Amino acid sequence: MSDILINIPFTELCKIEGIERELVVDVVEYGIVEPIGYVVDERVMEGRMVGQAEEGQWLFETRSIVWIQKAIRLHLDLDIDWIAVAMVIELLQQKSDLEKEFGIATRAYTKYHNDKNIDKNIKYDFNKSTEFALNELGNDGWELISVENVSPSGFDGMKFGANKVYNFKKEKK
């Protein structure tokens, strides 16, 4: 899944969102949000020369608007200084990134878990591996004395075959 990125110039951002220019300048100065480029003579210039461009020329990704709004709300409503706001926003962004990663991992696990062919192949491979291991141990002088069923816990509960314990003893020569 790819994001569609739309950029918005500084002046339009302030006008559309009803945000004071000085507040956005503070948000940028404290590194909470960074412009992705700047506009010169109606041409978009990308890159890190943003600091040299005048603030009226800054260009932002539209997805940064949410972070600008949150930062300003934290600063004004809770009377938090900009350094603390920057730290809070950074933590919120990390949380958002982790939630996205968790969502991707959950979807991948669900897709894998619901695929019956994969499940059959794993069971077949596990049974073949167990059979091979038992034969090899038998050839090395080990004798299978019992197989116990156990209740797996934690992540072991998701593994096929994690519910058996094989007990061996070494035959005396």
Contact map, one row per residue, 1 for C-alpha under 8 A:
11100000000000000000000000000000000000000000000000000000000000000000000000000000000000000000000000000000000000000000000000000000000000000000000000000000000000000000000000000
11110000000000000000000000000000000000000000000000000000000000000000000000000000000000000000000000000000000000000000000000000000000000000000000000000000000000000000000000000
11111000000000000000000000000000000000000000000000000000000000000000000000000000000000000000000000000000000000000000000000000000000000000000000000000000000000000000000000000
01111100000000000000000000000000000000000000000000000000000000000000000000000000000000000000000000000000000000000000000000000000000000000000000000000000000000000000000000000
00111110000000000000000000000000000000000000000000000000000011100000000000000000000000000000000000000000000000000000000000000000000000000000000000000000000000000000000000000
00011111000000000000000000000000000000000000000000000000000011000000000000000000000000000000000000000000000000000000000000000000000000000000000000000000000000000000000000000
00001111100000000000000000000000000000000000000000000000001111000000000000000000000000000000000000000000000000000000000000000000000000000000000000000000000000000000000000000
00000111110110000000000000000000000000000000000000000000001111000000000000000000000000000000000000000000000000000000000000000000000000000000000000000000000000000000000000000
00000011111110000000000000000000000001100000000000000001111100000000000000000000000000000000000000000000000000000000000000000000000000000000000000000000000000000000000000000
00000001111111000000000000000000000000000000000000000011111100000000000000000000000000000000000000000000000000000000000000000000000000000000000000000000000000000000000000000
00000000111111100000100000000000000000000000000000000001100000000000000000000000000000000000000000000000000000000000000000000000000000000000000000000000000000000000000000000
00000001111111110000000000000000000000000000000000000000000000000000000000000000000000000000000000000000000000000000000000000000000000000000000000000000000000000000000000000
00000001111111111110000000000000000000000000000000000000000000001000000000000000000000000000000000000000000000000000000000000000000000000000000000000000000000000000000000000
00000000011111111111100100000000000000000000000000000000000000000000000000000000000000000000000000000000000000000000000000000000000000000000000000000000000000000000000000000
00000000001111111110000000000000000000000000000000000000000000000000000000000000000000000000000000000000000000000000000000000000000000000000000000000000000000000000000000000
00000000000111111100000000000000000000000000000000000000000000000000000000000000000000000000000000000000000000000000000000000000000000000000000000000000000000000000000000000
00000000000011111110000000000000000000000000000000000000000000000000000000000000000000000000000000000000000000000000000000000000000000000000000000000000000000000000000000000
00000000000011111111000000000000000000000000000000000000000000000000000000000000000000000000000000000000000000000000000000000000000000000000000000000000000000000000000000000
00000000000011101111101100000000000000000000000000000000000000000000000000000000000000000000000000000000000000000000000000000000000000000000000000000000000000000000000000000
00000000000001000111111100000000000000000000000000000000000000000000000000000000000000000000000000000000000000000000000000000000000000000000000000000000000000000000000000000
00000000001001000011111110000000000000000000000000000000000000000000000000000000000000000000000000000000000000000000000000000000000000000000000000000000000000000000000000000
00000000000000000001111111000000000000000000000000000000000000000000000000000000000000000000000000000000000000000000000000000000000000000000000000000000000000000000000000000
00000000000000000011111111100000000000000000000000000000000000000000000100000000000000000000000000000000000000000000000000000000000000000000000000000000000000000000000000000
00000000000001000011111111110000000000000000000000000000000000000001000000000000000000000000000000000000000000000000000000000000000000000000000000000000000000000000000000000
00000000000000000000111111111000000000000000000000000010000000000000000000000000000000000000000000000000000000000000000000000000000000000000000000000000000000000000000000000
00000000000000000000011111111100000000000000000000000000000000000000000000000000010000000000000000000000000000000000000000000000000000000000000000000000000000000000000000000
00000000000000000000001111111111100000000000000000000000000000000001001100000000010000000000000000000000000000000000000000000000000000000000000000000000000000000000000000000
00000000000000000000000111111111111000000000000000000000000000000000000000000000000000000000000000000000000000000000000000000000000000000000000000000000000000000000000000000
00000000000000000000000011111111000000000000000000000000000000000000000000000000000000000000000000000000000000000000000000000000000000000000000000000000000000000000000000000
00000000000000000000000001111111000000000000000000000000000000000000000000000000011001000000000000000000000000000000000000000000000000000000000000000000000000000000000000000
00000000000000000000000000111111110000000000000000000000000000000000000000000000000001000000000000000000000000000000000000000000000000000000000000000000000000000000000000000
00000000000000000000000000111111110000000000000000000000000000000011001000000000000011001100000000000000000000000000000000000000000000000000000000000000000000000000000000000
00000000000000000000000000110011111000000000000000000000000000010011000000000000000000000000000000000000000000000000000000000000000000000000000000000000000000000000000000000
00000000000000000000000000010011111100000000000000000000000100000000000000000000000000000000000000000000000000000000000000000000000000000000000000000000000000000000000000000
00000000000000000000000000010000111111000000000001000000011110000000000000000000000000000000000000000000000000000000000000000000000000000000000000000000000000000000000000000
00000000000000000000000000000000011111000000011101000000011110000000000000000000000000000000000000000000000000000000000000000000000000000000000000000000000000000000000000000
00000000000000000000000000000000001111100001111111000000011100000000000000000000000000000000000000000000000000000000000000000000000000000000000000000000000000000000000000000
00000000100000000000000000000000001111110001110001001000111000000000000000000000000000000000000000000000000000000000000000000000000000000000000000000000000000000000000000000
00000000100000000000000000000000000011111111100000000000111000000000000000000000000000000000000000000000000000000000000000000000000000000000000000000000000000000000000000000
00000000000000000000000000000000000001111111100000000000100000000000000000000000000000000000000000000000000000000000000000000000000000000000000000000000000000000000000000000
00000000000000000000000000000000000000111110000000000000000000000000000000000000000000000000000000000000000000000000000000000000000000000000000000000000000000000000000000000
00000000000000000000000000000000000000111111000000000000000000000000000000000000000000000000000000000000000000000000000000000000000000000000000000000000000000000000000000000
00000000000000000000000000000000000000111111100000000000000000000000000000000000000000000000000000000000000000000000000000000000000000000000000000000000000000000000000000000
00000000000000000000000000000000000011110111110000000000000000000000000000000000000000000000000000000000000000000000000000000000000000000000000000000000000000000000000000000
00000000000000000000000000000000000011110011111000000000000000000000000000000000000000000000000000000000000000000000000000000000000000000000000000000000000000000000000000000
00000000000000000000000000000000000111000001111110000000000000000000000000000000000000000000000000000000000000000000000000000000000000000000000000000000000000000000000000000
00000000000000000000000000000000000110000000111111000000000000000000000000000000000000000000000000000000000000000000000000000000000000000000000000000000000000000000000000000
00000000000000000000000000000000000110000000011111100000000000000000000000000000000000000000000000000000000000000000000000000000000000000000000000000000000000000000000000000
00000000000000000000000000000000000010000000011111111000000000000000000000000000000000000000000000000000000000000000000000000000000000000000000000000000000000000000000000000
00000000000000000000000000000000001111000000001111111100010000000000000000000000000000000000000000000000000000000000000000000000000000000000000000000000000000000000000000000
00000000000000000000000000000000000000000000000111111100000000000000000000000000000000000000000000000000000000000000000000000000000000000000000000000000000000000000000000000
00000000000000000000000000000000000000000000000011111100000000000000000000000000000000000000000000000000000000000000000000000000000000000000000000000000000000000000000000000
00000000000000000000000000000000000001000000000011111110110000000000000000000000000000000000000000000000000000000000000000000000000000000000000000000000000000000000000000000
00000000000000000000000000000000000000000000000001111111110000000000000000000000000000000000000000000000000000000000000000000000000000000000000000000000000000000000000000000
00000000010000000000000010000000000000000000000000001111110000000000000000000000000000000000000000000000000000000000000000000000000000000000000000000000000000000000000000000
00000000111000000000000000000000000000000000000000000111110000000000000000000000000000000000000000000000000000000000000000000000000000000000000000000000000000000000000000000
00000000111000000000000000000000000001110000000000001111111000000000000000000000000000000000000000000000000000000000000000000000000000000000000000000000000000000000000000000
00000000110000000000000000000000001111100000000001001111111100000000000000000000000000000000000000000000000000000000000000000000000000000000000000000000000000000000000000000
00000011110000000000000000000000001111100000000000000000111110000000000000000000000000000000000000000000000000000000000000000000000000000000000000000000000000000000000000000
00000011110000000000000000000000011110000000000000000000011111011000000000000000000000000000000000000000000000000000000000000000000000000000000000000000000000000000000000000
00001111000000000000000000000000001100000000000000000000001111111000000000000000000000000000000000000000000000000000000000000000000000000000000000000000000000000000000000000
00001111000000000000000000000000000000000000000000000000000111111000000000000000000000000000000000000000000000000000000000000000000000000000000000000000000000000000000000000
00001000000000000000000000000000000000000000000000000000000011111110000000000000000000000000000000000000000000000000000000000000000000000000000000000000000000000000000000000
00000000000000000000000000000000100000000000000000000000000111111111000000000000000000000000000000000000000000000000000000000000000000000000000000000000000000000000000000000
00000000000010000000000000000000000000000000000000000000000111111111100000000000000000000000000000000000000000000000000000000000000000000000000000000000000000000000000000000
00000000000000000000000000000000000000000000000000000000000000111111110000000000000000000000000000000000000000000000000000000000000000000000000000000000000000000000000000000
00000000000000000000000000000001100000000000000000000000000000111111111000000000000000001000000000000000000000000000000000000000000000000000000000000000000000000000000000000
00000000000000000000000100100001100000000000000000000000000000011111111100000000000000000000000000000000000000000000000000000000000000000000000000000000000000000000000000000
00000000000000000000000000000000000000000000000000000000000000001111111110000000000000000000000000000000000000000000000000000000000000000000000000000000000000000000000000000
00000000000000000000000000000000000000000000000000000000000000000111111111000000000000001000000000000000000000000000000000000000000000000000000000000000000000000000000000000
00000000000000000000000000100001000000000000000000000000000000000011111111100000000011001000000000000000000000000000000000000000000000000000000000000000000000000000000000000
00000000000000000000001000100000000000000000000000000000000000000001111111110000000000000000000000000000000000000000000000000000000000000000000000000000000000000000000000000
00000000000000000000000000000000000000000000000000000000000000000000111111111100000000000000000000000000000000000000000000000000000000000000000000000000000000000000000000000
00000000000000000000000000000000000000000000000000000000000000000000011111111111000010000000000000000000000000000000000000000000000000000000000000000000000000000000000000000
00000000000000000000000000000000000000000000000000000000000000000000001111111111110010000000000000000000000000000000000000000000000000000000000000000000000000000000000000000
00000000000000000000000000000000000000000000000000000000000000000000000111111111000000000000000000000000000000000000000000000000000000000000000000000000000000000000000000000
00000000000000000000000000000000000000000000000000000000000000000000000011111110000000000000000000000000000000000000000000000000000000000000000000000000000000000000000000000
00000000000000000000000000000000000000000000000000000000000000000000000011111111000000000000000000000000000000000000000000000000000000000000000000000000000000000000000000000
00000000000000000000000000000000000000000000000000000000000000000000000001111111100000000000000000000000000000000000000000000000000000000000000000000000000000000000000000000
00000000000000000000000000000000000000000000000000000000000000000000000001110111110110000000000000000000000000000000000000000000000000000000000000000000000000000000000000000
00000000000000000000000000000000000000000000000000000000000000000000000000100011111110000000000000000000000000000000000000000000000000000000000000000000000000000000000000000
00000000000000000000000001100100000000000000000000000000000000000000000000100001111111000000000000000000000000000000000000000000000000000000000000000000000000000000000000000
00000000000000000000000000000100000000000000000000000000000000000000000000000000111111100000000000000000000000000000000000000000000000000000000000000000000000000000000000000
00000000000000000000000000000000000000000000000000000000000000000000000000000001111111110000000000000000000000000000000000000000000000000000000000000000000000000000000000000
00000000000000000000000000000001000000000000000000000000000000000000001001100001111111111000000000000000000000000000000000000000000000000000000000000000000000000000000000000
00000000000000000000000000000111000000000000000000000000000000000000001000000000011111111100000000000000000000000000000000000000000000000000000000000000000000000000000000000
00000000000000000000000000000000000000000000000000000000000000000000000000000000001111111110000000000000000000000000000000000000000000000000000000000000000000000000000000000
00000000000000000000000000000000000000000000000000000000000000000000000000000000000111111111000000000000000000000000000000000000000000000000000000000000000000000000000000000
00000000000000000000000000000001000000000000000000000000000000000010011000000000000011111111100000000000000000000000000000000000000000000000000000000000000000000000000000000
00000000000000000000000000000001000000000000000000000000000000000000000000000000000001111111110000000000000000000000000000000000000000000000000000000000000000000000000000000
00000000000000000000000000000000000000000000000000000000000000000000000000000000000000111111111000000000000000000000000000000000000000000000000000000000000000000000000000000
00000000000000000000000000000000000000000000000000000000000000000000000000000000000000011111111100000000000000000000000000000000000000000000000000000000000000000000000000000
00000000000000000000000000000000000000000000000000000000000000000000000000000000000000001111111110000000000000000000000000000000000000000000000000000000000000000000000000000
00000000000000000000000000000000000000000000000000000000000000000000000000000000000000000111111111000000000000000000000000000000000000000000000000000000000000000000000000000
00000000000000000000000000000000000000000000000000000000000000000000000000000000000000000011111111100000000000000000000000000000000000000000000000000000000000000000000000000
00000000000000000000000000000000000000000000000000000000000000000000000000000000000000000001111111110000000000000000000000000000000000000000000000000000000000000000000000000
00000000000000000000000000000000000000000000000000000000000000000000000000000000000000000000111111111000000000000000000000000000000000000000000000000000000000000000000000000
00000000000000000000000000000000000000000000000000000000000000000000000000000000000000000000011111111100000000000000000000000000000000000000000000000000000000000000000000000
00000000000000000000000000000000000000000000000000000000000000000000000000000000000000000000001111111110000000000000000000000000000000000000000000000000000000000000000000000
00000000000000000000000000000000000000000000000000000000000000000000000000000000000000000000000111111111000000000000000000000000000000000000000000000000000000000000000000000
00000000000000000000000000000000000000000000000000000000000000000000000000000000000000000000000011111111100000000000000000000000000000000000000000000000000000000000000000000
00000000000000000000000000000000000000000000000000000000000000000000000000000000000000000000000001111111110000000000000000000000000000000000000000000000000000000000000000000
00000000000000000000000000000000000000000000000000000000000000000000000000000000000000000000000000111111111000000000000000000000000000000000000000000000000000000000000000000
00000000000000000000000000000000000000000000000000000000000000000000000000000000000000000000000000011111111100000000000000000000000000000000000000000000000000000000000000000
00000000000000000000000000000000000000000000000000000000000000000000000000000000000000000000000000001111111110000000000000000000000000000000000000000000000000000000000000000
00000000000000000000000000000000000000000000000000000000000000000000000000000000000000000000000000000111111111000000000000000000000000000000000000000000000000000000000000000
00000000000000000000000000000000000000000000000000000000000000000000000000000000000000000000000000000011111111100000000000000000000000000000000000000000000000000000000000000
00000000000000000000000000000000000000000000000000000000000000000000000000000000000000000000000000000001111111110000000000000000000000000000000000000000000000000000000000000
00000000000000000000000000000000000000000000000000000000000000000000000000000000000000000000000000000000111111111000000000000000000000000000000000000000000000000000000000000
00000000000000000000000000000000000000000000000000000000000000000000000000000000000000000000000000000000011111111100000000000000000000000000000000000000000000000000000000000
00000000000000000000000000000000000000000000000000000000000000000000000000000000000000000000000000000000001111111110000000000000000000000000000000000000000000000000000000000
00000000000000000000000000000000000000000000000000000000000000000000000000000000000000000000000000000000000111111110010000000000000000000000000000000000000000000000000000000
00000000000000000000000000000000000000000000000000000000000000000000000000000000000000000000000000000000000011111111001000000000000000000000000000000000000000000000000000000
00000000000000000000000000000000000000000000000000000000000000000000000000000000000000000000000000000000000001111111000000000000000000000000000000000000000000000000000000000
00000000000000000000000000000000000000000000000000000000000000000000000000000000000000000000000000000000000000111111111000000000000000000000000000000000000000000000000000000
00000000000000000000000000000000000000000000000000000000000000000000000000000000000000000000000000000000000000001111111100000000000000000000000000000000000000000000000000000
00000000000000000000000000000000000000000000000000000000000000000000000000000000000000000000000000000000000000000011111110000000000000000000000000000000000000000000000000000
00000000000000000000000000000000000000000000000000000000000000000000000000000000000000000000000000000000000000010011111111000000000000000000000000000000000000000000000000000
00000000000000000000000000000000000000000000000000000000000000000000000000000000000000000000000000000000000000001011111111100000000000000000000000000000000000000000000000000
00000000000000000000000000000000000000000000000000000000000000000000000000000000000000000000000000000000000000000001111111110000000000000000000000000000000000000000000000000
00000000000000000000000000000000000000000000000000000000000000000000000000000000000000000000000000000000000000000000111111111000000000000000000000000000000000000000000000000
00000000000000000000000000000000000000000000000000000000000000000000000000000000000000000000000000000000000000000000011111111100000000000000000000000000000000010000000000000
00000000000000000000000000000000000000000000000000000000000000000000000000000000000000000000000000000000000000000000001111111110000000000000000000000000000000010000000000000
00000000000000000000000000000000000000000000000000000000000000000000000000000000000000000000000000000000000000000000000111111111000000000000000000000000000000000000000000000
00000000000000000000000000000000000000000000000000000000000000000000000000000000000000000000000000000000000000000000000011111111100000000000000000000000000000000000000000000
00000000000000000000000000000000000000000000000000000000000000000000000000000000000000000000000000000000000000000000000001111111110000000000000000000000000000011000000000000
00000000000000000000000000000000000000000000000000000000000000000000000000000000000000000000000000000000000000000000000000111111111000000000000000000000000000000000000000000
00000000000000000000000000000000000000000000000000000000000000000000000000000000000000000000000000000000000000000000000000011111111100000000000000000000000000000000000000000
00000000000000000000000000000000000000000000000000000000000000000000000000000000000000000000000000000000000000000000000000001111111110000000000000000000000000000000000000000
00000000000000000000000000000000000000000000000000000000000000000000000000000000000000000000000000000000000000000000000000000111111111000000000000000000000000000000000000000
00000000000000000000000000000000000000000000000000000000000000000000000000000000000000000000000000000000000000000000000000000011111111100000000000000000000000000000000000000
00000000000000000000000000000000000000000000000000000000000000000000000000000000000000000000000000000000000000000000000000000001111111110000000000000000000000000000000000000
00000000000000000000000000000000000000000000000000000000000000000000000000000000000000000000000000000000000000000000000000000000111111111000000000000000000000000000000000000
00000000000000000000000000000000000000000000000000000000000000000000000000000000000000000000000000000000000000000000000000000000011111111100000100000000000000000000000000000
00000000000000000000000000000000000000000000000000000000000000000000000000000000000000000000000000000000000000000000000000000000001111111110000000000000000000000000000000000
00000000000000000000000000000000000000000000000000000000000000000000000000000000000000000000000000000000000000000000000000000000000111111111000000000000000000000000000000000
00000000000000000000000000000000000000000000000000000000000000000000000000000000000000000000000000000000000000000000000000000000000011111111111000000000000000000000000000000
00000000000000000000000000000000000000000000000000000000000000000000000000000000000000000000000000000000000000000000000000000000000001111111111100000000000000000000000000000
00000000000000000000000000000000000000000000000000000000000000000000000000000000000000000000000000000000000000000000000000000000000000111111110000000000000000000000000000000
00000000000000000000000000000000000000000000000000000000000000000000000000000000000000000000000000000000000000000000000000000000000000011111110000000000000000000000000000000
00000000000000000000000000000000000000000000000000000000000000000000000000000000000000000000000000000000000000000000000000000000000000001111111000000000000000000000000001110
00000000000000000000000000000000000000000000000000000000000000000000000000000000000000000000000000000000000000000000000000000000000000001111111100000000000000000000000111100
00000000000000000000000000000000000000000000000000000000000000000000000000000000000000000000000000000000000000000000000000000000000000001100111110000000000000000000000111100
00000000000000000000000000000000000000000000000000000000000000000000000000000000000000000000000000000000000000000000000000000000000001000100011111100000000000000000011110000
00000000000000000000000000000000000000000000000000000000000000000000000000000000000000000000000000000000000000000000000000000000000000000000001111100000000000000000011110000
00000000000000000000000000000000000000000000000000000000000000000000000000000000000000000000000000000000000000000000000000000000000000000000000111110000000000000000011100000
00000000000000000000000000000000000000000000000000000000000000000000000000000000000000000000000000000000000000000000000000000000000000000000000111111000000000000001111000000
00000000000000000000000000000000000000000000000000000000000000000000000000000000000000000000000000000000000000000000000000000000000000000000000001111100000000000001111000000
00000000000000000000000000000000000000000000000000000000000000000000000000000000000000000000000000000000000000000000000000000000000000000000000000111110000000000011100000000
00000000000000000000000000000000000000000000000000000000000000000000000000000000000000000000000000000000000000000000000000000000000000000000000000011111000000000011100000000
00000000000000000000000000000000000000000000000000000000000000000000000000000000000000000000000000000000000000000000000000000000000000000000000000001111100010000010000000000
00000000000000000000000000000000000000000000000000000000000000000000000000000000000000000000000000000000000000000000000000000000000000000000000000000111110110000110000000000
00000000000000000000000000000000000000000000000000000000000000000000000000000000000000000000000000000000000000000000000000000000000000000000000000000011111110000000000000000
00000000000000000000000000000000000000000000000000000000000000000000000000000000000000000000000000000000000000000000000000000000000000000000000000000001111110000000000000000
00000000000000000000000000000000000000000000000000000000000000000000000000000000000000000000000000000000000000000000000000000000000000000000000000000000111111100000000000000
00000000000000000000000000000000000000000000000000000000000000000000000000000000000000000000000000000000000000000000000000000000000000000000000000000001111111100100000000000
00000000000000000000000000000000000000000000000000000000000000000000000000000000000000000000000000000000000000000000000000000000000000000000000000000011111111110110000000000
00000000000000000000000000000000000000000000000000000000000000000000000000000000000000000000000000000000000000000000000000000000000000000000000000000000001111110000000000000
00000000000000000000000000000000000000000000000000000000000000000000000000000000000000000000000000000000000000000000000000000000000000000000000000000000001111111100000000000
00000000000000000000000000000000000000000000000000000000000000000000000000000000000000000000000000000000000000000000000001100100000000000000000000000000000011111110000000000
00000000000000000000000000000000000000000000000000000000000000000000000000000000000000000000000000000000000000000000000000000100000000000000000000000000000000111111000000000
00000000000000000000000000000000000000000000000000000000000000000000000000000000000000000000000000000000000000000000000000000000000000000000000000000001000110111111100000000
00000000000000000000000000000000000000000000000000000000000000000000000000000000000000000000000000000000000000000000000000000000000000000000000000001111000010011111100000000
00000000000000000000000000000000000000000000000000000000000000000000000000000000000000000000000000000000000000000000000000000000000000000000000000111100000000001111110000000
00000000000000000000000000000000000000000000000000000000000000000000000000000000000000000000000000000000000000000000000000000000000000000000000000111100000000000111111000000
00000000000000000000000000000000000000000000000000000000000000000000000000000000000000000000000000000000000000000000000000000000000000000000000111110000000000000001111100000
00000000000000000000000000000000000000000000000000000000000000000000000000000000000000000000000000000000000000000000000000000000000000000000000111110000000000000000111110000
00000000000000000000000000000000000000000000000000000000000000000000000000000000000000000000000000000000000000000000000000000000000000000000011111000000000000000000011111000
00000000000000000000000000000000000000000000000000000000000000000000000000000000000000000000000000000000000000000000000000000000000000000000011110000000000000000000001111100
00000000000000000000000000000000000000000000000000000000000000000000000000000000000000000000000000000000000000000000000000000000000000000000111000000000000000000000000111110
00000000000000000000000000000000000000000000000000000000000000000000000000000000000000000000000000000000000000000000000000000000000000000000111000000000000000000000000011111
00000000000000000000000000000000000000000000000000000000000000000000000000000000000000000000000000000000000000000000000000000000000000000000100000000000000000000000000001111
00000000000000000000000000000000000000000000000000000000000000000000000000000000000000000000000000000000000000000000000000000000000000000000000000000000000000000000000000111
